């Protein structure tokens, strides 16, 4: 998504968009981030010209296995 461009050629401001979406809330889980990106990326680009790949991970917070 960092390389996604809008109609004017401007790169997607990924960190700004994530900060704005999740500001004032506890850290989102991977599913929340992926859901947001699935709706936000098409809004920014309007048209896909390449593959899209997303990797969202969360730290393990429980006891060691």
NORURUR-V605892 format. One record per helix or strand of 2 or more residues. SS is the DSSP state (helix for helix, strand for strand). FROM is the first residue (numbers start at 0). TO is the last residue. Records with the same first field share a line. If there is no record, write none. Layout:
SS = FROM-TO, FROM-TO
This chain:
helix = 13-21, 29-44
